Amino acid sequence: MIHPSDDLRPRAFRRAILSGSEFEERIGYARAVVDGDRVHVSGTTGFDYATMTISDDVVEQAEQCLRNIGAALAEAGCTFADVVRVRYLLPDRADFEPCWPVLRRCFGEVRPAATMMVCGLADPRMRIEIEVDARRPAGAR
């Protein structure tokens, strides 16, 4: 007999992608999660995870955010062309416009749905955080 709480749906492929950031281990999350054909990239800051350093400059932080996100997308079998949603989180709205040229290089042709929010971030050195959702191309592993 099948119990109503039994989940008989086929399980989609799910895989966590780790960047090596000490935050992932300390807090308990993954840089990205591949869930079937969807890729969810966590809020990503301008830290260089290899050295755990961060620039004071918001544009340099945005560039590093995108390098970190690009690495996660590549590991998931995606590129920025596969991004369908992007969220920008900044403590100071005045910092957003200087980042536009950097953001446009990755998303200008793609035109994902986008939101910018002004909010506090976990560390006062962080001036921008970016998260994206992507759809894996057919045949991506």
VMD Tcl script that builds the backbone (N, CA, C; Angstrom):
set m [mol new atoms 423]
animate dup $m
set s [atomselect $m all]
$s set {name element resname resid chain x y z} {
  {N N MET 1 A 0.843 -1.181 0.000}
  {CA C MET 1 A 0.000 0.000 0.000}
  {C C MET 1 A 0.886 1.241 0.000}
  {N N ILE 2 A 0.506 2.211 -0.762}
  {CA C ILE 2 A 1.265 3.462 -0.852}
  {C C ILE 2 A 0.726 4.426 0.189}
  {N N HIS 3 A 1.619 4.939 0.985}
  {CA C HIS 3 A 1.263 5.920 2.007}
  {C C HIS 3 A 1.226 7.301 1.362}
  {N N PRO 4 A 0.273 8.163 1.759}
  {CA C PRO 4 A 0.189 9.497 1.149}
  {C C PRO 4 A 1.477 10.309 1.250}
  {N N SER 5 A 2.301 10.027 2.242}
  {CA C SER 5 A 3.541 10.796 2.372}
  {C C SER 5 A 4.672 10.241 1.512}
  {N N ASP 6 A 4.457 9.075 0.893}
  {CA C ASP 6 A 5.480 8.511 0.014}
  {C C ASP 6 A 5.603 9.373 -1.234}
  {N N ASP 7 A 6.816 9.753 -1.547}
  {CA C ASP 7 A 7.060 10.567 -2.727}
  {C C ASP 7 A 7.536 9.641 -3.829}
  {N N LEU 8 A 6.681 9.409 -4.797}
  {CA C LEU 8 A 7.003 8.478 -5.878}
  {C C LEU 8 A 7.453 9.175 -7.150}
  {N N ARG 9 A 7.578 10.507 -7.092}
  {CA C ARG 9 A 8.055 11.223 -8.270}
  {C C ARG 9 A 9.515 10.882 -8.523}
  {N N PRO 10 A 9.917 10.821 -9.778}
  {CA C PRO 10 A 11.335 10.592 -10.050}
  {C C PRO 10 A 12.167 11.755 -9.513}
  {N N ARG 11 A 13.284 11.439 -8.952}
  {CA C ARG 11 A 14.161 12.466 -8.385}
  {C C ARG 11 A 15.004 13.087 -9.488}
  {N N ALA 12 A 15.010 14.397 -9.523}
  {CA C ALA 12 A 15.856 15.113 -10.482}
  {C C ALA 12 A 17.297 15.062 -9.986}
  {N N PHE 13 A 18.200 15.147 -10.924}
  {CA C PHE 13 A 19.617 15.213 -10.595}
  {C C PHE 13 A 19.872 16.461 -9.770}
  {N N ARG 14 A 20.546 16.320 -8.619}
  {CA C ARG 14 A 20.878 17.460 -7.758}
  {C C ARG 14 A 22.335 17.346 -7.340}
  {N N ARG 15 A 23.074 18.450 -7.506}
  {CA C ARG 15 A 24.493 18.438 -7.170}
  {C C ARG 15 A 24.896 19.793 -6.621}
  {N N ALA 16 A 25.655 19.775 -5.536}
  {CA C ALA 16 A 26.181 21.009 -4.945}
  {C C ALA 16 A 27.533 21.331 -5.557}
  {N N ILE 17 A 27.769 22.617 -5.808}
  {CA C ILE 17 A 29.044 23.109 -6.317}
  {C C ILE 17 A 29.642 23.993 -5.231}
  {N N LEU 18 A 30.849 23.670 -4.816}
  {CA C LEU 18 A 31.536 24.426 -3.776}
  {C C LEU 18 A 32.682 25.215 -4.396}
  {N N SER 19 A 32.916 26.422 -3.880}
  {CA C SER 19 A 33.986 27.257 -4.422}
  {C C SER 19 A 35.249 27.212 -3.578}
  {N N GLY 20 A 35.135 26.686 -2.368}
  {CA C GLY 20 A 36.268 26.717 -1.456}
  {C C GLY 20 A 36.215 27.893 -0.504}
  {N N SER 21 A 35.172 28.715 -0.610}
  {CA C SER 21 A 35.010 29.840 0.308}
  {C C SER 21 A 34.830 29.320 1.724}
  {N N GLU 22 A 35.526 29.936 2.671}
  {CA C GLU 22 A 35.360 29.517 4.065}
  {C C GLU 22 A 33.938 29.759 4.542}
  {N N PHE 23 A 33.223 30.698 3.926}
  {CA C PHE 23 A 31.845 30.983 4.323}
  {C C PHE 23 A 30.937 29.780 4.080}
  {N N GLU 24 A 31.142 29.081 2.973}
  {CA C GLU 24 A 30.308 27.922 2.664}
  {C C GLU 24 A 30.395 26.875 3.770}
  {N N GLU 25 A 31.588 26.617 4.228}
  {CA C GLU 25 A 31.782 25.624 5.282}
  {C C GLU 25 A 31.247 26.130 6.613}
  {N N ARG 26 A 31.560 27.364 6.942}
  {CA C ARG 26 A 31.170 27.903 8.256}
  {C C ARG 26 A 29.665 28.084 8.383}
  {N N ILE 27 A 29.016 28.489 7.296}
  {CA C ILE 27 A 27.581 28.765 7.353}
  {C C ILE 27 A 26.768 27.531 6.972}
  {N N GLY 28 A 27.259 26.743 6.029}
  {CA C GLY 28 A 26.566 25.531 5.607}
  {C C GLY 28 A 25.730 25.721 4.352}
  {N N TYR 29 A 26.357 26.158 3.273}
  {CA C TYR 29 A 25.653 26.301 1.998}
  {C C TYR 29 A 26.627 25.998 0.869}
  {N N ALA 30 A 26.114 25.954 -0.341}
  {CA C ALA 30 A 26.924 25.711 -1.533}
  {C C ALA 30 A 26.953 26.973 -2.385}
  {N N ARG 31 A 28.036 27.172 -3.106}
  {CA C ARG 31 A 28.113 28.313 -4.036}
  {C C ARG 31 A 26.980 28.211 -5.041}
  {N N ALA 32 A 26.713 26.996 -5.506}
  {CA C ALA 32 A 25.627 26.795 -6.462}
  {C C ALA 32 A 25.043 25.406 -6.262}
  {N N VAL 33 A 23.812 25.253 -6.711}
  {CA C VAL 33 A 23.156 23.953 -6.699}
  {C C VAL 33 A 22.596 23.721 -8.095}
  {N N VAL 34 A 22.972 22.583 -8.660}
  {CA C VAL 34 A 22.392 22.139 -9.923}
  {C C VAL 34 A 21.223 21.239 -9.546}
  {N N ASP 35 A 20.050 21.580 -10.025}
  {CA C ASP 35 A 18.839 20.820 -9.729}
  {C C ASP 35 A 18.154 20.537 -11.061}
  {N N GLY 36 A 18.464 19.376 -11.622}
  {CA C GLY 36 A 17.956 19.055 -12.952}
  {C C GLY 36 A 18.555 20.010 -13.962}
  {N N ASP 37 A 17.694 20.728 -14.689}
  {CA C ASP 37 A 18.204 21.662 -15.696}
  {C C ASP 37 A 18.335 23.082 -15.150}
  {N N ARG 38 A 18.136 23.245 -13.866}
  {CA C ARG 38 A 18.246 24.575 -13.245}
  {C C ARG 38 A 19.523 24.680 -12.418}
  {N N VAL 39 A 20.087 25.878 -12.432}
  {CA C VAL 39 A 21.280 26.160 -11.639}
  {C C VAL 39 A 20.983 27.402 -10.816}
  {N N HIS 40 A 21.143 27.271 -9.500}
  {CA C HIS 40 A 20.906 28.377 -8.578}
  {C C HIS 40 A 22.249 28.743 -7.955}
  {N N VAL 41 A 22.739 29.937 -8.260}
  {CA C VAL 41 A 24.015 30.399 -7.718}
  {C C VAL 41 A 23.714 31.302 -6.522}
  {N N SER 42 A 24.287 30.950 -5.380}
  {CA C SER 42 A 24.085 31.717 -4.152}
  {C C SER 42 A 24.565 33.147 -4.320}
  {N N GLY 43 A 24.093 34.009 -3.435}
  {CA C GLY 43 A 24.616 35.358 -3.396}
  {C C GLY 43 A 26.130 35.294 -3.306}
  {N N THR 44 A 26.793 35.960 -4.234}
  {CA C THR 44 A 28.241 35.857 -4.387}
  {C C THR 44 A 28.846 37.249 -4.268}
  {N N THR 45 A 29.820 37.369 -3.407}
  {CA C THR 45 A 30.451 38.662 -3.172}
  {C C THR 45 A 31.788 38.761 -3.904}
  {N N GLY 46 A 32.455 39.882 -3.696}
  {CA C GLY 46 A 33.703 40.169 -4.387}
  {C C GLY 46 A 34.936 39.587 -3.734}
  {N N PHE 47 A 34.778 38.616 -2.847}
  {CA C PHE 47 A 35.948 37.974 -2.263}
  {C C PHE 47 A 36.648 37.116 -3.305}
  {N N ASP 48 A 37.957 37.172 -3.321}
  {CA C ASP 48 A 38.775 36.207 -4.053}
  {C C ASP 48 A 38.893 35.028 -3.102}
  {N N TYR 49 A 38.218 33.932 -3.399}
  {CA C TYR 49 A 38.138 32.814 -2.451}
  {C C TYR 49 A 39.471 32.102 -2.252}
  {N N ALA 50 A 40.374 32.227 -3.203}
  {CA C ALA 50 A 41.687 31.587 -3.048}
  {C C ALA 50 A 42.500 32.264 -1.954}
  {N N THR 51 A 42.356 33.587 -1.844}
  {CA C THR 51 A 43.141 34.339 -0.862}
  {C C THR 51 A 42.292 34.901 0.273}
  {N N MET 52 A 40.953 34.794 0.112}
  {CA C MET 52 A 39.984 35.371 1.057}
  {C C MET 52 A 40.263 36.853 1.288}
  {N N THR 53 A 40.544 37.546 0.177}
  {CA C THR 53 A 40.724 38.998 0.207}
  {C C THR 53 A 39.618 39.640 -0.619}
  {N N ILE 54 A 39.388 40.925 -0.352}
  {CA C ILE 54 A 38.358 41.659 -1.078}
  {C C ILE 54 A 38.849 43.091 -1.307}
  {N N SER 55 A 38.625 43.598 -2.502}
  {CA C SER 55 A 39.006 44.967 -2.841}
  {C C SER 55 A 38.089 45.957 -2.125}
  {N N ASP 56 A 38.573 47.167 -1.945}
  {CA C ASP 56 A 37.732 48.242 -1.404}
  {C C ASP 56 A 36.854 48.860 -2.495}
  {N N ASP 57 A 37.208 48.652 -3.759}
  {CA C ASP 57 A 36.538 49.287 -4.887}
  {C C ASP 57 A 35.325 48.466 -5.335}
  {N N VAL 58 A 34.151 49.091 -5.415}
  {CA C VAL 58 A 32.923 48.364 -5.749}
  {C C VAL 58 A 32.975 47.773 -7.162}
  {N N VAL 59 A 33.590 48.466 -8.118}
  {CA C VAL 59 A 33.667 47.932 -9.480}
  {C C VAL 59 A 34.558 46.695 -9.509}
  {N N GLU 60 A 35.681 46.741 -8.814}
  {CA C GLU 60 A 36.542 45.553 -8.723}
  {C C GLU 60 A 35.812 44.417 -8.021}
  {N N GLN 61 A 35.022 44.739 -7.003}
  {CA C GLN 61 A 34.228 43.696 -6.342}
  {C C GLN 61 A 33.226 43.083 -7.313}
  {N N ALA 62 A 32.565 43.914 -8.122}
  {CA C ALA 62 A 31.603 43.397 -9.101}
  {C C ALA 62 A 32.296 42.472 -10.097}
  {N N GLU 63 A 33.490 42.872 -10.550}
  {CA C GLU 63 A 34.245 42.021 -11.477}
  {C C GLU 63 A 34.575 40.678 -10.839}
  {N N GLN 64 A 34.985 40.688 -9.550}
  {CA C GLN 64 A 35.319 39.446 -8.861}
  {C C GLN 64 A 34.063 38.605 -8.622}
  {N N CYS 65 A 32.949 39.257 -8.290}
  {CA C CYS 65 A 31.671 38.530 -8.159}
  {C C CYS 65 A 31.406 37.737 -9.433}
  {N N LEU 66 A 31.552 38.401 -10.564}
  {CA C LEU 66 A 31.244 37.766 -11.841}
  {C C LEU 66 A 32.244 36.659 -12.177}
  {N N ARG 67 A 33.511 36.828 -11.804}
  {CA C ARG 67 A 34.476 35.727 -11.994}
  {C C ARG 67 A 34.060 34.523 -11.152}
  {N N ASN 68 A 33.659 34.775 -9.901}
  {CA C ASN 68 A 33.233 33.689 -9.011}
  {C C ASN 68 A 31.977 33.002 -9.557}
  {N N ILE 69 A 31.026 33.799 -10.015}
  {CA C ILE 69 A 29.793 33.247 -10.576}
  {C C ILE 69 A 30.092 32.484 -11.862}
  {N N GLY 70 A 30.943 33.057 -12.704}
  {CA C GLY 70 A 31.310 32.388 -13.954}
  {C C GLY 70 A 31.928 31.022 -13.715}
  {N N ALA 71 A 32.765 30.911 -12.686}
  {CA C ALA 71 A 33.384 29.616 -12.359}
  {C C ALA 71 A 32.325 28.610 -11.925}
  {N N ALA 72 A 31.360 29.053 -11.113}
  {CA C ALA 72 A 30.292 28.155 -10.670}
  {C C ALA 72 A 29.422 27.725 -11.848}
  {N N LEU 73 A 29.090 28.676 -12.715}
  {CA C LEU 73 A 28.288 28.337 -13.888}
  {C C LEU 73 A 29.018 27.341 -14.780}
  {N N ALA 74 A 30.313 27.550 -14.983}
  {CA C ALA 74 A 31.093 26.639 -15.828}
  {C C ALA 74 A 31.090 25.229 -15.249}
  {N N GLU 75 A 31.254 25.130 -13.934}
  {CA C GLU 75 A 31.239 23.804 -13.306}
  {C C GLU 75 A 29.877 23.134 -13.466}
  {N N ALA 76 A 28.827 23.941 -13.582}
  {CA C ALA 76 A 27.475 23.416 -13.772}
  {C C ALA 76 A 27.158 23.131 -15.239}
  {N N GLY 77 A 28.084 23.473 -16.136}
  {CA C GLY 77 A 27.849 23.256 -17.558}
  {C C GLY 77 A 27.124 24.418 -18.226}
  {N N CYS 78 A 27.239 25.613 -17.654}
  {CA C CYS 78 A 26.550 26.806 -18.158}
  {C C CYS 78 A 27.540 27.926 -18.446}
  {N N THR 79 A 27.006 28.975 -19.041}
  {CA C THR 79 A 27.726 30.234 -19.206}
  {C C THR 79 A 26.766 31.349 -18.800}
  {N N PHE 80 A 27.240 32.582 -18.864}
  {CA C PHE 80 A 26.361 33.709 -18.567}
  {C C PHE 80 A 25.189 33.770 -19.557}
  {N N ALA 81 A 25.360 33.215 -20.747}
  {CA C ALA 81 A 24.274 33.197 -21.735}
  {C C ALA 81 A 23.082 32.380 -21.266}
  {N N ASP 82 A 23.272 31.527 -20.277}
  {CA C ASP 82 A 22.199 30.672 -19.761}
  {C C ASP 82 A 21.472 31.279 -18.569}
  {N N VAL 83 A 21.912 32.453 -18.114}
  {CA C VAL 83 A 21.311 33.092 -16.941}
  {C C VAL 83 A 19.931 33.641 -17.304}
  {N N VAL 84 A 18.939 33.308 -16.463}
  {CA C VAL 84 A 17.578 33.780 -16.686}
  {C C VAL 84 A 17.138 34.802 -15.634}
  {N N ARG 85 A 17.864 34.875 -14.514}
  {CA C ARG 85 A 17.487 35.775 -13.414}
  {C C ARG 85 A 18.738 36.221 -12.700}
  {N N VAL 86 A 18.829 37.511 -12.387}
  {CA C VAL 86 A 19.957 38.045 -11.617}
  {C C VAL 86 A 19.408 38.995 -10.558}
  {N N ARG 87 A 20.031 38.933 -9.382}
  {CA C ARG 87 A 19.675 39.840 -8.288}
  {C C ARG 87 A 20.949 40.526 -7.818}
  {N N TYR 88 A 20.870 41.847 -7.702}
  {CA C TYR 88 A 21.988 42.650 -7.230}
  {C C TYR 88 A 21.619 43.172 -5.847}
  {N N LEU 89 A 22.499 42.980 -4.887}
  {CA C LEU 89 A 22.283 43.432 -3.518}
  {C C LEU 89 A 23.415 44.386 -3.164}
  {N N LEU 90 A 23.075 45.602 -2.766}
  {CA C LEU 90 A 24.086 46.602 -2.425}
  {C C LEU 90 A 23.657 47.381 -1.187}
  {N N PRO 91 A 24.587 47.646 -0.280}
  {CA C PRO 91 A 24.260 48.485 0.874}
  {C C PRO 91 A 24.054 49.953 0.507}
  {N N ASP 92 A 24.686 50.409 -0.588}
  {CA C ASP 92 A 24.611 51.811 -0.986}
  {C C ASP 92 A 24.173 51.890 -2.442}
  {N N ARG 93 A 22.982 52.433 -2.680}
  {CA C ARG 93 A 22.456 52.483 -4.055}
  {C C ARG 93 A 23.364 53.272 -4.988}
  {N N ALA 94 A 24.136 54.219 -4.469}
  {CA C ALA 94 A 25.041 55.007 -5.309}
  {C C ALA 94 A 26.149 54.141 -5.918}
  {N N ASP 95 A 26.411 52.988 -5.346}
  {CA C ASP 95 A 27.440 52.086 -5.880}
  {C C ASP 95 A 26.967 51.293 -7.098}
  {N N PHE 96 A 25.661 51.277 -7.361}
  {CA C PHE 96 A 25.149 50.430 -8.439}
  {C C PHE 96 A 25.541 50.945 -9.824}
  {N N GLU 97 A 25.303 52.200 -10.109}
  {CA C GLU 97 A 25.562 52.723 -11.444}
  {C C GLU 97 A 27.022 52.580 -11.886}
  {N N PRO 98 A 28.015 52.798 -11.022}
  {CA C PRO 98 A 29.397 52.580 -11.478}
  {C C PRO 98 A 29.671 51.141 -11.934}
  {N N CYS 99 A 28.853 50.191 -11.483}
  {CA C CYS 99 A 29.033 48.775 -11.859}
  {C C CYS 99 A 28.367 48.422 -13.183}
  {N N TRP 100 A 27.505 49.284 -13.694}
  {CA C TRP 100 A 26.734 48.948 -14.887}
  {C C TRP 100 A 27.585 48.480 -16.060}
  {N N PRO 101 A 28.703 49.132 -16.408}
  {CA C PRO 101 A 29.482 48.643 -17.551}
  {C C PRO 101 A 29.978 47.202 -17.363}
  {N N VAL 102 A 30.391 46.861 -16.159}
  {CA C VAL 102 A 30.864 45.495 -15.872}
  {C C VAL 102 A 29.700 44.514 -16.003}
  {N N LEU 103 A 28.558 44.869 -15.456}
  {CA C LEU 103 A 27.389 43.991 -15.502}
  {C C LEU 103 A 26.893 43.829 -16.933}
  {N N ARG 104 A 26.924 44.913 -17.690}
  {CA C ARG 104 A 26.470 44.878 -19.080}
  {C C ARG 104 A 27.328 43.931 -19.919}
  {N N ARG 105 A 28.631 43.845 -19.620}
  {CA C ARG 105 A 29.500 42.930 -20.383}
  {C C ARG 105 A 29.020 41.487 -20.261}
  {N N CYS 106 A 28.510 41.102 -19.100}
  {CA C CYS 106 A 28.026 39.724 -18.913}
  {C C CYS 106 A 26.575 39.542 -19.314}
  {N N PHE 107 A 25.747 40.555 -19.084}
  {CA C PHE 107 A 24.302 40.371 -19.218}
  {C C PHE 107 A 23.645 41.212 -20.311}
  {N N GLY 108 A 24.395 42.101 -20.961}
  {CA C GLY 108 A 23.810 43.006 -21.940}
  {C C GLY 108 A 23.141 42.306 -23.106}
  {N N GLU 109 A 23.713 41.230 -23.585}
  {CA C GLU 109 A 23.126 40.465 -24.694}
  {C C GLU 109 A 22.089 39.473 -24.189}
  {N N VAL 110 A 22.254 39.011 -22.963}
  {CA C VAL 110 A 21.427 37.940 -22.397}
  {C C VAL 110 A 20.068 38.467 -21.951}
  {N N ARG 111 A 20.072 39.637 -21.329}
  {CA C ARG 111 A 18.866 40.297 -20.837}
  {C C ARG 111 A 18.053 39.427 -19.867}
  {N N PRO 112 A 18.684 38.946 -18.767}
  {CA C PRO 112 A 17.912 38.181 -17.786}
  {C C PRO 112 A 16.958 39.103 -17.021}
  {N N ALA 113 A 15.956 38.522 -16.402}
  {CA C ALA 113 A 15.140 39.288 -15.473}
  {C C ALA 113 A 16.073 39.740 -14.356}
  {N N ALA 114 A 15.889 40.959 -13.849}
  {CA C ALA 114 A 16.846 41.487 -12.875}
  {C C ALA 114 A 16.152 42.316 -11.808}
  {N N THR 115 A 16.758 42.294 -10.618}
  {CA C THR 115 A 16.301 43.101 -9.496}
  {C C THR 115 A 17.517 43.648 -8.781}
  {N N MET 116 A 17.447 44.905 -8.357}
  {CA C MET 116 A 18.479 45.496 -7.504}
  {C C MET 116 A 17.816 45.861 -6.193}
  {N N MET 117 A 18.443 45.445 -5.092}
  {CA C MET 117 A 17.920 45.750 -3.767}
  {C C MET 117 A 18.991 46.428 -2.931}
  {N N VAL 118 A 18.591 47.398 -2.153}
  {CA C VAL 118 A 19.488 48.040 -1.198}
  {C C VAL 118 A 19.250 47.362 0.139}
  {N N CYS 119 A 20.323 46.796 0.696}
  {CA C CYS 119 A 20.194 46.065 1.959}
  {C C CYS 119 A 21.574 45.928 2.600}
  {N N GLY 120 A 21.592 45.564 3.842}
  {CA C GLY 120 A 22.852 45.294 4.517}
  {C C GLY 120 A 23.424 43.966 4.051}
  {N N LEU 121 A 24.739 43.861 4.036}
  {CA C LEU 121 A 25.410 42.608 3.693}
  {C C LEU 121 A 26.143 42.085 4.924}
  {N N ALA 122 A 26.587 40.847 4.874}
  {CA C ALA 122 A 27.120 40.157 6.053}
  {C C ALA 122 A 28.408 40.755 6.604}
  {N N ASP 123 A 29.179 41.426 5.770}
  {CA C ASP 123 A 30.478 41.963 6.172}
  {C C ASP 123 A 30.541 43.399 5.655}
  {N N PRO 124 A 30.944 44.360 6.466}
  {CA C PRO 124 A 30.948 45.758 6.010}
  {C C PRO 124 A 31.896 46.026 4.840}
  {N N ARG 125 A 32.841 45.138 4.568}
  {CA C ARG 125 A 33.731 45.309 3.414}
  {C C ARG 125 A 33.015 44.988 2.106}
  {N N MET 126 A 31.924 44.226 2.172}
  {CA C MET 126 A 31.176 43.824 0.980}
  {C C MET 126 A 30.335 44.996 0.493}
  {N N ARG 127 A 30.524 45.352 -0.786}
  {CA C ARG 127 A 29.786 46.481 -1.340}
  {C C ARG 127 A 28.783 46.064 -2.411}
  {N N ILE 128 A 28.879 44.798 -2.858}
  {CA C ILE 128 A 27.917 44.259 -3.817}
  {C C ILE 128 A 27.882 42.745 -3.650}
  {N N GLU 129 A 26.705 42.202 -3.824}
  {CA C GLU 129 A 26.516 40.753 -3.829}
  {C C GLU 129 A 25.585 40.459 -5.004}
  {N N ILE 130 A 25.894 39.398 -5.747}
  {CA C ILE 130 A 25.116 39.060 -6.942}
  {C C ILE 130 A 24.725 37.588 -6.855}
  {N N GLU 131 A 23.468 37.303 -7.157}
  {CA C GLU 131 A 23.040 35.903 -7.257}
  {C C GLU 131 A 22.341 35.724 -8.597}
  {N N VAL 132 A 22.463 34.535 -9.168}
  {CA C VAL 132 A 21.841 34.264 -10.460}
  {C C VAL 132 A 21.181 32.903 -10.461}
  {N N ASP 133 A 20.220 32.778 -11.345}
  {CA C ASP 133 A 19.602 31.496 -11.683}
  {C C ASP 133 A 19.802 31.295 -13.174}
  {N N ALA 134 A 20.129 30.072 -13.548}
  {CA C ALA 134 A 20.378 29.759 -14.954}
  {C C ALA 134 A 19.651 28.466 -15.313}
  {N N ARG 135 A 19.507 28.267 -16.585}
  {CA C ARG 135 A 18.919 27.021 -17.105}
  {C C ARG 135 A 20.004 26.346 -17.942}
  {N N ARG 136 A 20.309 25.099 -17.548}
  {CA C ARG 136 A 21.367 24.369 -18.262}
  {C C ARG 136 A 20.929 24.024 -19.678}
  {N N PRO 137 A 21.844 24.172 -20.639}
  {CA C PRO 137 A 21.506 23.802 -22.004}
  {C C PRO 137 A 21.291 22.291 -22.124}
  {N N ALA 138 A 20.490 21.882 -23.068}
  {CA C ALA 138 A 20.250 20.454 -23.296}
  {C C ALA 138 A 21.583 19.757 -23.513}
  {N N GLY 139 A 21.758 18.646 -22.872}
  {CA C GLY 139 A 22.983 17.871 -23.007}
  {C C GLY 139 A 24.087 18.260 -22.050}
  {N N ALA 140 A 23.896 19.301 -21.249}
  {CA C ALA 140 A 24.927 19.690 -20.268}
  {C C ALA 140 A 24.975 18.659 -19.167}
  {N N ARG 141 A 26.177 18.414 -18.678}
  {CA C ARG 141 A 26.331 17.443 -17.591}
  {C C ARG 141 A 26.501 18.140 -16.289}
}
mol reanalyze $m
mol bondsrecalc $m
mol representation Tube
mol addrep $m
